[in-house]
Every structure is written in structure tokens, then in C-alpha cells.
Amino acid sequence: MNIEVFNIFFMIKTSSAGGVVLNSHGQILLVSQEGFAWTLPKGHIEANESIIEAAKREIYEKSGLTQLEFVRDLGFYERYKGC
């Protein structure tokens, strides 16, 4: 079995939610990923949680922000996490 085929069998699809947060000056919120990189706030969707609920929770957990206004859905993309 070649490595490409082997890796496909060990990939897991995960669901995450987050958002692009802008302040009144048009600056975009970035959060640190444990000091290794900067990213938009996001994280896994918990059981019985809507995408919007998960996005708001993750933004709060990563930044402390609570006063958020939903403007529009930005779509989605898929990627798989290896185990």
C-alpha cells in the first residue's frame, strides 16, 4: 500500500466555527495559537451547538469579546485532520 492511500484511511473530518471580527477602524482581530502563529478566532463545534453559537463562544474564549454583531455568512471550506 502506498503512503497516499494509507493516509486517507487515517484522516478525520472535523467541524469548526469562527469569524472575522472587525473593529470600528476596520482592523481585523487575530488571536495567538499558543504563541506559534496568528489566526482568526475559531474552534470546534460542540455537540448540540449551532454554528453561530460555536462561533460566538470561540471568539469569546479566544479574545474575551462579547458584543458581536453577525453581518453575514462567509461560507465554509473543508480540510481533514490526520490522526
DRENDO-1510 file (C-alpha; in Angstrom, 1 decimal, always signed):
<recs>
REC; n; res; u; v; w
REC; 1; MET; +0.0; +0.0; +0.0 .
REC; 2; ASN; +1.5; +3.4; -0.9 .
REC; 3; ILE; +1.6; +6.2; +1.6 .
REC; 4; GLU; -1.0; +8.4; -0.1 .
REC; 5; VAL; -3.7; +5.7; +0.1 .
REC; 6; PHE; -2.6; +4.8; +3.7 .
REC; 7; ASN; -3.0; +8.4; +4.9 .
REC; 8; ILE; -6.5; +8.8; +3.5 .
REC; 9; PHE; -7.7; +6.0; +5.8 .
REC; 10; PHE; -6.5; +7.9; +8.9 .
REC; 11; MET; -8.0; +11.3; +8.1 .
REC; 12; ILE; -10.8; +12.7; +10.3 .
REC; 13; LYS; -13.3; +15.3; +9.2 .
REC; 14; THR; -13.8; +17.9; +12.0 .
REC; 15; SER; -16.3; +20.8; +12.2 .
REC; 16; SER; -15.2; +24.2; +13.4 .
REC; 17; ALA; -16.7; +27.7; +13.6 .
REC; 18; GLY; -15.3; +31.2; +14.0 .
REC; 19; GLY; -15.4; +34.6; +12.5 .
REC; 20; VAL; -13.8; +37.7; +11.1 .
REC; 21; VAL; -14.1; +40.4; +13.7 .
REC; 22; LEU; -13.6; +44.0; +12.7 .
REC; 23; ASN; -13.5; +47.0; +15.0 .
REC; 24; SER; -14.8; +50.5; +14.2 .
REC; 25; HIS; -11.4; +51.3; +12.5 .
REC; 26; GLY; -11.7; +48.3; +10.1 .
REC; 27; GLN; -8.9; +46.4; +11.9 .
REC; 28; ILE; -9.2; +42.6; +11.9 .
REC; 29; LEU; -8.9; +40.6; +15.2 .
REC; 30; LEU; -6.2; +38.0; +15.2 .
REC; 31; VAL; -5.5; +35.7; +18.1 .
REC; 32; SER; -2.4; +33.8; +19.1 .
REC; 33; GLN; -2.4; +30.0; +18.6 .
REC; 34; GLU; -0.3; +29.1; +21.7 .
REC; 35; GLY; +2.4; +31.5; +20.7 .
REC; 36; PHE; +3.2; +29.8; +17.4 .
REC; 37; ALA; +1.0; +31.6; +14.9 .
REC; 38; TRP; -1.7; +34.3; +14.5 .
REC; 39; THR; -5.1; +33.3; +13.2 .
REC; 40; LEU; -8.7; +34.3; +13.1 .
REC; 41; PRO; -10.6; +33.1; +16.2 .
REC; 42; LYS; -12.1; +29.7; +15.6 .
REC; 43; GLY; -12.6; +26.3; +17.2 .
REC; 44; HIS; -14.5; +23.1; +17.2 .
REC; 45; ILE; -18.3; +23.0; +17.3 .
REC; 46; GLU; -19.6; +21.2; +20.4 .
REC; 47; ALA; -22.5; +18.7; +20.5 .
REC; 48; ASN; -25.9; +20.4; +20.3 .
REC; 49; GLU; -24.4; +23.8; +19.4 .
REC; 50; SER; -25.3; +25.8; +16.3 .
REC; 51; ILE; -22.6; +27.2; +14.1 .
REC; 52; ILE; -23.4; +30.8; +15.2 .
REC; 53; GLU; -23.3; +29.7; +18.9 .
REC; 54; ALA; -20.0; +28.0; +18.4 .
REC; 55; ALA; -18.5; +31.0; +16.6 .
REC; 56; LYS; -19.6; +33.4; +19.3 .
REC; 57; ARG; -18.3; +31.1; +22.0 .
REC; 58; GLU; -14.9; +30.6; +20.3 .
REC; 59; ILE; -14.5; +34.3; +19.7 .
REC; 60; TYR; -15.2; +35.0; +23.4 .
REC; 61; GLU; -12.9; +32.2; +24.6 .
REC; 62; LYS; -10.0; +33.4; +22.4 .
REC; 63; SER; -10.5; +37.2; +22.8 .
REC; 64; GLY; -12.9; +38.0; +25.6 .
REC; 65; LEU; -15.2; +39.9; +23.2 .
REC; 66; THR; -18.9; +39.5; +23.8 .
REC; 67; GLN; -20.5; +42.4; +22.0 .
REC; 68; LEU; -20.6; +40.9; +18.5 .
REC; 69; GLU; -22.9; +41.7; +15.5 .
REC; 70; PHE; -23.5; +39.0; +12.9 .
REC; 71; VAL; -23.2; +40.6; +9.5 .
REC; 72; ARG; -23.2; +37.7; +7.0 .
REC; 73; ASP; -22.2; +34.1; +6.5 .
REC; 74; LEU; -18.7; +33.9; +4.9 .
REC; 75; GLY; -19.2; +30.3; +3.7 .
REC; 76; PHE; -17.1; +27.3; +4.5 .
REC; 77; TYR; -14.2; +25.1; +3.4 .
REC; 78; GLU; -13.2; +21.5; +4.2 .
REC; 79; ARG; -10.0; +20.1; +5.4 .
REC; 80; TYR; -9.1; +16.9; +7.2 .
REC; 81; LYS; -7.0; +16.4; +10.3 .
REC; 82; GLY; -4.7; +13.4; +10.4 .
REC; 83; CYS; -4.7; +11.2; +13.5 .
</recs>
